[in-house]
């Protein structure tokens, strides 16, 4: 029997029981829609993580103090002081794969402008920091090495701080604000960056020369962090190894001694966060895939019912010359049609769901061609797998017994 005839027979059989067919498809529809939505959310979040971290500076390298193991216990890194000005100088002088280095310290306090006040973070950095973070100004100028040398009381202000200290839209450039009772002149306004990957507002910050914070606010000679930038993305690993060697020499660490600092690149951070997102996506997809299994069982069940209801029809077809393979293909095609049609509806529903998630919840989503193709492939395999045994049973019926079936 021709394939086109088998398709017409299968389609007519499906149309005879539209409601039953739809209910059978429901498991497939829900399963495919859930898989599409979960993978879209996972891919969207992974892409968002990568773009946000890259926006912080794709070549950025972060160096933080870390404790050596002492008497079997490791100290809290927040209490460790191991990064100093000579370290920054050594990196600037000896590193071949770096094009920017900035020591950094920060403190939290209340910024005041007249009757307006706002609790924010003041971060002391070097002029290279803006280049490392790829953070341009919307107005004004950045502070200079001269401001660093004199611990000048000047600052660059983020958009969130501007909005709260100058709520009426006053021109902030050139104005003086107070932070912990110390006056700072605003010489520049930072471009808005929004929230970072961890949900923190990057614009809620005041940047000032690192020496100003170290001498006037914290009275310390140690950096909390050193930010650096590789000359290009391909040199990041070489720059990381170079930093480690230079700092070990600067800290006079003997061979075999643990580092008293940690070096992290943006690539490592992206890889770590993307792996976590990927694991979560796989977990959610597997849970959603259970609906496909339930849908497949539903297809098997309804095909058994269909074979039983149409036993006489099967006997009649066999008696006028239909072969077992024709009956097998007839019911197998019917099962695949149910599964694939449910898959088409499920894909449409899943794509709609992802658009609604983006529209109302503002989660990043990304529907990939791969997820759609895999969904159709899974639907086809589900139809064949769960429809084969009922179809095989139908093809093995005895025509005489089938014609006498009541």
N, C-alpha and C positions, 0 to 999 in steps of 0.2 A: 504494500500500500504506500502511496506517495506521502511524503512528509507534509505537504500542504493539506492533504485530506485529513491526516492525523491531527494537524493543528486546528482545522475547522471543527472536527468532532470534539476535541478537547475543549475548545472555546465555547461551543454550544452547551456542553455538559456543565461548564462553570456558570454560564449565564442562566441555566435552569434553576439554580439555587443561589441567587445573588447574596442574600443575607447570610446564609450558612458559609458561603465562600468568603465574604467580608470578615466574619467572625474568625474564620480560620486564618485569614491574613493578619489579623490584629496583632498576634504575637510577633510576626515578622516585621510589621510596620513599626511597632514600638521598639523592637530590638534594633532595627537599622537606624531609626531616628535617634535613639539614645547613643548608639555608637558614633554616628556622624557628629552629634552635638558634643559628646565628651572629647573626641579627638580634635574637634575644632577649638574647643576651649583650651585644651592642652597645648596645641600648636600655637594658638594665639598668645597664650601666656609665655611660652618659650620665646617666641619672636619678640614679645614686649620686653622680656628680661634682657635679651641680647641687645635690643636697640637702646634701652635705658642705660645699660652698663656701658655700651659703646659711646653714648652721649656724655658719659662722665670723662671720656678720654680713652679711646680704644688702645692706646699704647701705654696707659698709666700703670705704674708699679707702686705698690704700697708697702712700706717698710715699717714694722712696729716692733717695740721692744718685747723680748720674751725671756723668761727666766731659765737658767740652767737648773738641772736637777741637783738639789742640795739636801743631803742627809735623807734621801729617799722620798722627798716631797718637793713638788713644784710650786713655786710661789705664784700668786695671782698676778697676771700680766699688768693689771692696772697699777700695781705698786712697784713695778720694775722701772728703773731709770738706767738706760744704756745707750741712748742715742743723743749725741752732742753736736755742737757746731763743727768740731774737727772731722766728724763723720761726713757732714755735708760738704765741707771743703775738700776732703779726700775724693768723694764721688765726683765733684765738679772738676777736679784736677786730673784724675786718673782714668775715669770711665770713658771708653771710646764709643759705647753704644747708647749713651744718654744725651739728650738735648735739653734737659731741664731738670732741676732738683730744687725742692723746697721743703725746709723743715716746717713743722706745724705744731701748734699748741692751741687749746681752746678752753674756754670757761663760760659758764652760763650765768646770766644775771639780768637785771632790769635796765632796759634802755629807756631814756626819758627825753621827751621834747615838749617843753611847756607843761601843759596839763595832761598830755598823752603819755602813756607808758606801755611798754611791751616786754615781756620776758622772752629773751632770745639767746642765741649762742654767738659769742664773739670768738672768731677763729683767727689766730695769728699765722700769717703765711709770708712767703717770699714773693717777689714780683713774678717769678717763673710759674707760680701756682695757677694763674689764669690761663697760661699757655698749656700747662699739663692737663687741666680740667676742661679745656676748650670752652672757656667761659668769658665771652666778650661783654663789653659794657654797652648800655643803651645811651648813657650820657656821662660826661666828665672824663677823667683820666685815671689811670692806675697809679698807685704809689711806686716810688723808685728805690734804687739801692741807697740813695742819699737819705730817704725817709727811714730805711732799715738801719743805717749807721747811727742816726740820731734818735732812734726810737720815737719818731714823730707821731703825734696824736691825730692821725688822719685815718679815714676809713672808706670802704666801699660797702654799699648797703644793698641787701636783697629786696625783691619786690614785696614780700610779705611784711617785712619791717617797715618799708615805705608806706604801705597801705594802713598800717596800724599807728605809726607815729605822725603821719601826715594824712589823716582821713579825709580832709576836705580838698584834697588835690593840690596842696601848696607845692611850690617848686622846692625840692629838697636839696639840690646841689648848692654847696656853699654854706648850708645851715650847720649849726653845731648841736649835737645831741650829747647826752651824758650817759655813761655806762659805769656803774659802780662809783658814781660821783666824780668821774674823770671826763673832761670834755673831749669830744672827738669831732673833727670837722669832716663833713661828707664831701669827698672829692670825686666820687663816681657812683653810678647806679648800675647794678648787675642786671643782665638780661634774665628774664624768668625762665627757670628750668622745670618747675613743677615738682611732683613727688618722685622719689627714686624707687628702686625695685622693692625696698623694704617699707614703703609707705610713708617715708619721712619727707617733710617739706624742705626741699633744697634751697628755697628762697628765703627761709627763715634764718638768716645768718648775717652777721656783720664781719667783713674781712678787714684786717688791719695789719701793719707790719708785725712779723713774729717777735721781733725784739721788743716792741711796745708791750705786748701781752706778757712776755717773759719777765721784763724788768718792772713794769708799772702795775701789773695785776697779779701775777703768780709768784714773782720773786724766785724763779727757777732758772737753771742753766741747761735743763734737759728737754729734748723734744718728745712729744707724745707720739708723733708720726713723722715719717719722711715720705714725701711724694716725689716720684720721679717719672720721667717719660722716655721711652725708648725712641730711637731715631725713626723707626718704622715698625709696623706690626711683625714683619719677618725677623726683626732683631730682638724681639721681646725676651725670648728664652736666653739668648746670649747676654743680654743686658742683665737679666736676673742672676745668671751665674757670675757675671762680672761684679755685681753689687755684693754678692755673698763673699767673694774673694777679697774685695776691697775692705769690707767691714770687718771681716775676720782679722785682716792685717791691722786695721785701725784699732781694734779691740784687743790686739795681742793674744788671740786665742790659739792655744796649742793644738797640734794635730790630734784628732780623736775627741776633742772637747766639743760639747754641744754649742750651737749658736746661741747667743743671747739676744737674738732678733729673729723676726720672721719676714720673708719676702713673698708677696703675693702679687700675681699679675692679673689683669682683667680677664685674660683667656682662662685662667684657672677658676676665677669666680664665675664666669659664664658657664664653663663646663660643669661646675659643681651644682649651680642652681638649675641648669637645664636638665641635668641627670635626675635631680629631685622631681622636677616637673614631669619628666618623661615617665618615671616610676609611677607617679600619681595618675598620669593619663592612662597608662597600661592597666592599673588597678581598676579605674573607673570603667574602662572599655571592657574589661573581662566581666565586671558586674553587669554592664549593659548587655553583653553578649549572652548572658543567661536567658534573656528574653528571646533571643534567636533560637536557643535550644528548646525552650518551651513552645515557640512557634513551630519548630520542626516536628515536635511530638504531636502538635495539633494537626499538622498536615498528614502525618502518618495515620492518625486516628480517623480523620475525615475520609481519607482514601480507602481505608478498610470499610467504612460505612458505604462509600460509593460503590466499591466492588460487590458488597453484599446486596445493595439495592439493584444493581444492574447485572445480576448473575444471568438472568434470562437473556438480556441483550448480548452478553458475552457469548452465551451458547449459540444464539442465533447467528452472530457474526462468524463464529467458528464453523458453523454448519454450512455456511455459504462460501467458505473458502479462506476466511481470515486465518493467518498463521499465529502461532504463539508469540512470535516477535512483534507482530502487528499490535496484538492486545497489550503486550508489555510496553511498547512505545507509546500507545494511546494513553495509558494511565500514567506513565512516567512523564510525558509531556504535560499532562494535566496538572501534576504535582509541581513541575517546574514553573508552569505559567502562574499558578497560585503564588508560589514563592517569589518569583521575579516581579510580578505585578505588585505584591506587597512591598518588595524592596524599592520599587520606583516611588510608591507613595511614601515610604519611610524616608527616602533620601530627600524628597521635597519637604516633608515635615521637619526633618532634621535641620535642613538649611534655613527654613523659616524660623525654627526655634533659636538657632545661633544668631540670626539677625535680631530677634526680639531680645535675647540676652544682651547683645551689644547696645541695643537702643535704650532699654530700660534699666539694666543693671550696670552698663558701661564696662563690662568685662571685655578684654580683647579676645577676638575669635578669628580663626583662619580655617576655612574649609579647603582641604587639599584635594586634588584630583585623585591622589593615591587612595584616600579614605573612601571616596565614592566608588572607584573601581573595585577595591577590596570588598565593599559592601555588596555590590552586584555579584561578585564572584562567590562570596559566602552564601548569598541567596540561591544561586544556581546549584552550588554543592549541597546546600540544605535540601532543596527540592529533590535532587537526584538521590541523596542518601536516605531521606525519610520516605520518599515515594517509591523506591525500588522494590522493597519487600512486598507491599500491597500489590504493586503492578506485576511482580513475579507470581504471586499467588493467583492473580486473575488469569495470567497467561497459561497456567498449568491446570485450569479447570477442565473437567471432562465435559465436552459439548452436550452429550446425552443427559448427564446428571444436571447440567446447568439449565437445559430446556425444561426439565421436570421440577426445577426448584420453585418452591412456594414461599 
